[in-house]
Amino acid sequence: MVSKKLNERVTIDLDLRFADKNNSKHYEDVCIIEVKQFQKSLSPIFERLNTIRNLKGPISKYCLGLLSLRPVLPHNLFKTKLYNFNKFIISTI
């Protein structure tokens, strides 16, 4: 979704699936909403997201996929984000 008026672009990733030769991970009930703005400002999408239960903050889908498939990888930099992500998923079940 693109807003020319607000200079922002929104992407929504649903039904996240990660796979390699040996493993697969499916985040069925998760969506990642990414808002890119030319200039940081409050927009209707942020206002709406603040009214629903969501986990705020940046997360790399690439890193999420790698760490979901290969938990033996070093992940100290992402430990807190991954913990919060998994805790959020469990609390919504």
C-alpha positions in Angstrom: 0.0 0.0 0.0 1.3 3.4 -0.9 0.2 6.8 0.2 1.5 9.7 -2.0 -0.2 12.1 0.3 1.7 11.0 3.4 4.9 9.8 1.7 4.8 6.4 3.2 4.6 2.8 2.0 3.2 -0.1 4.0 4.0 -3.8 3.4 2.1 -6.6 5.1 3.6 -10.1 5.3 1.2 -12.9 6.2 1.5 -16.6 6.7 5.2 -16.5 7.1 7.0 -19.7 6.1 10.7 -20.5 6.3 12.3 -23.6 5.0 15.7 -25.2 4.2 16.7 -28.7 3.3 16.2 -30.1 6.8 13.7 -27.9 8.6 10.6 -25.8 8.1 8.8 -23.2 10.3 5.4 -21.8 9.7 4.1 -18.7 11.5 0.5 -19.2 10.5 -1.2 -16.5 12.7 1.5 -13.8 12.5 1.7 -10.8 10.2 4.6 -8.4 10.0 3.6 -4.9 9.1 6.4 -2.6 7.9 5.9 1.1 7.5 8.4 3.1 5.6 8.2 6.8 5.7 10.1 9.6 4.0 9.8 11.7 7.2 8.8 10.1 10.5 5.3 11.2 11.5 2.1 9.8 13.0 0.0 8.3 10.3 -3.4 6.5 10.2 -1.7 3.1 10.1 0.2 3.8 13.4 -2.9 5.1 15.0 -4.8 1.9 14.1 -1.9 -0.4 15.1 -1.9 1.3 18.5 -5.5 0.2 19.1 -4.8 -3.5 18.6 -2.5 -5.9 20.4 0.8 -5.9 18.7 4.5 -6.3 19.3 6.3 -3.1 18.4 9.8 -2.8 17.1 12.1 -3.7 14.3 12.7 -7.3 13.4 14.6 -8.8 10.4 12.5 -11.4 8.7 15.7 -12.9 7.3 17.2 -13.3 10.8 13.9 -14.6 12.1 13.9 -17.2 9.4 17.5 -18.3 10.0 17.2 -18.5 13.7 13.9 -20.3 13.5 15.4 -23.0 11.2 18.9 -23.1 12.8 18.8 -22.4 16.5 22.4 -23.4 16.9 23.5 -20.3 15.1 25.0 -17.6 17.3 22.1 -15.3 18.1 23.1 -13.1 21.1 22.3 -9.9 19.2 18.7 -11.2 18.5 18.1 -13.1 21.7 15.8 -10.5 23.3 13.9 -9.8 20.0 13.4 -13.6 19.4 12.3 -14.2 23.0 9.8 -11.4 22.8 8.5 -12.6 19.4 8.0 -16.1 20.6 6.5 -15.0 23.9 4.0 -12.8 22.0 3.0 -15.7 19.7 2.4 -18.0 22.7 0.4 -15.4 24.5 -2.0 -15.0 21.5 -2.8 -18.7 21.2 
